[in-house]
Amino acid sequence: YRLQLDIETYTKQGFKFSNALRPEDRIIIIALSDNRGWQHMIDGRRLDEKEMLAKLIEIIVEKDPDIIEGHNIFNFDLPYILKRCELHGIEFSIGRDRSTPRSFDARTSFAERAMDYMSYEIAGRHLIDTYLLLQAYDVSKRTLESYSLKYAARHFGFAKQDRIYIKGERISWYWDNEPDLLLRYALEDVDETRQLSDFLSPSSFYLTQIVPFNFGALSKLGSATKIE
């Protein structure tokens, strides 16, 4: 059972992008979906950030997914959420034993490309970052010009004809002026994340029957480690 997660964040005028360390910045949208047709939006117009984070924890515990997926979830979504939880004094207790995610420095290589990032583990659940899956896929294919979600969705034919595209530095403007469009944009993000994982993650999932790694760990490894 797979759950997809995407957040949109807000910053005050004068800054291009939101920063979790700035108290005045915040999470404004948490978009969620799963592989059973469910979609949900935690809307920052109706809840303050602390309430949004509490609702997210409640949903994850209630839905109890085996796998949580996101695009660039290791480098953006999870660290931002955890930093905001810390700011509000909230335990992000989403493990199956109600523990918080464990973080550690990680490094992986995809052909000649090496990547340092902060990795996370959640007790009883697997974390899948489709950003890493794309890089693993491109080691042999060499067809991708970018590893962004929007580019990948277009490349593989997942993107809808009327897909909304909003530049990162325009997120705050849309929240202030056209929030409904931003909400739709966020839902399309999680939908494309699900489809991207539908396409790319099965090879890692079935490979776990051969090599001594679990699904979450295997999806982060480069080809050389798997072969070894």
N, C-alpha and C positions, 0 to 999 in steps of 0.2 A: 504494500500500500504506500503510494508515493504522494507527497505533498510538496507543492511548489510555492516559493516565497520570493517576494520582491518589495523593496521599500522605495519610497520617494521622500526626499528631504528638502527642507526649506532653509534659506539663509537670508539675512537682512540685506538691504541695499548696501552696495559698496563692496560686496564679496561676490565672486563669480560662482563659487561652489560652496556647499554646506560643509561644515566641519563639526564632527561630534564633540570636540573639545570646547566649542563655544557654547556657553549656556543658552544664549539667545537663539541658536539654531535648533531645529527639531525635526522629528519624523512627522510627516503629514499624511502619508498613505502607506498602509500595509496591504498589499494585494496577495491573495492566497487562492490556490486551486489544487485539485488533486486528479488522479488518473481514473476517477469514477464519475466525472462530470460536474463535481461541486466547484463553485467559485464563491469567493467572499471578499468583501472590502472592509477594512477597518479605516473609517473616515475621520481624518483629523479635524473636520469642521464640527463634528458632533462630540468628539472626545478630546481631552487634552492628552499630551504625550504619555504621561504616566498611566492613564486609563487605557490608552492604546496598547502599551506594552503588557499590561496586566491581562488584557483581552487576548493578545497573541498567545501568551503562556496558557491561558485557559483553553483556547482552541486546540493548540498542539497536544495538550494533555488529554483533552476529550477525544480528538480525532485519532490520536495514538498512531501516527504514521511510522512505518518501518524505515522510510527514507525521506529525507528533506532535501529538496533540490533548489538550486538557484544559479543564476549566471553571474560569475565573479562574487559568489557568496562569501568566499574566504577573505577576499581583499576589501570588500565593501560592506555588504549587508550585515554579516555577523559581527564584525568589529564595531560597526556603528551602533547596532542594537545593544551590544554589551556595554559600550561606553555610556549610552544614554540610560541603561538600567542602573549602572553604577552611580550616575549623577542623581537619579531619583531614589536611590536606596532600595532597588528591587533585585531580588534573586531571580535570574533568568533560569528557573528550574524546569527545564524541558526534557531532562533525561527520563527514562522509564523508571528510574529509582528516585526521580525528582531532584537529581543533581544538576549542577550548572555545567555548561560546556567546558572542556579542558582545552587549553591552547598551547601550542608549541611552534617554534620556528621550524620551517620545512624548506627543502630545496628539491626540485625535480628537474629532469632534463628530457626534452623532446627533440631528438636528433641534435642539431648544433645549438638549440635554444635552451638555456638554463634559466630557471625561474625560482626566485626566493619569495616565500610568502608565509603568512601566519596560518597554520592549519588548526583545525578544531576537531574534537571528538565529542560525541554525545552518547551517554550511556544507553545502550539498547537500541540505538538508531544509527543509520548510515547517512553521511553527508555526501552529496554529489554536486560538484561544481561543473556545470556544462562548459565553462570557459576552459577548463583543463581537458575535458573530453574533446573539444574542438582541436586543441593543439596535438593531442595524441592521434586523432584522426588524420591530421594534415602531415604527419611524419612520412607516411607513404604516399598520400594523394597529391600533396603539393599544389593544391588548387585554390586555397583560400587566401584572399588579399587582406583579410582582417579577421580577428577573433571576436568581434563585437556581436551581440545578440541579434541586432537588426540586420547586419550584413549576412550572418549565418542563416537567418530565417528566409531572406530573399534568395540566397544561394541554393538552399535546399527546397525552395518552393513552398515554405510554410506561411509566408507573410500574406495577409489578406489584401485584396485590391484596395480597400479603403483604410488601410493601416495608418494610424496617426504617428507622426514622427516629431519629437520635441527634443531640441538640443539640451544638454545638461545644464548649461548656464541660463536656460529659459524656464526651468522648472518652477522657480519661485514666482516669476511673472504670471505663468499660467495659473498657479494656485491663487494668486490675488485677483486675476481677471477672468479666467475661464476654467474654473476647477473641474467642471464636468468632463471637459476634454482630457484633463490630466488623469482623472479617474479611469476613463476608458483606456488611455495610453498604458496605465499601470496594469490593467487587466490583460491587455494584449501582450504585455511583457511576460506575465506568468504563463499565458497560453502558449507562447512561442518557446518558453523554457521547457514546458512539458513536452511539446512536440520534438524539440531538439534532443531531449533525453530519451524519448521513445525511439529515436533513430540511432543515437550514438551509444547509449549505455548497455544494451543487451550483450554486446561482445565482452564487456568487463564482467557483467553479471554471470555469464556462463563460464567465463575463464576461472572464476572462483572455484569451480568444481575440479580444476586441474592444479592450480598453484596454491600455496599455503598463505593466502591473504584473504581477508573478508572484502566484501563488495566496496565499501567506502574507501578502504586502504588501497585496493587495486586500482580504483578509478583515478588515483593521484599519481600513479607510477608511470615512468617512461618505459619504452620497449625493452631497453637493455636490462633493467631490473627484472622484468617479467621473464625474459629469456633465461637469465641467470638462475 
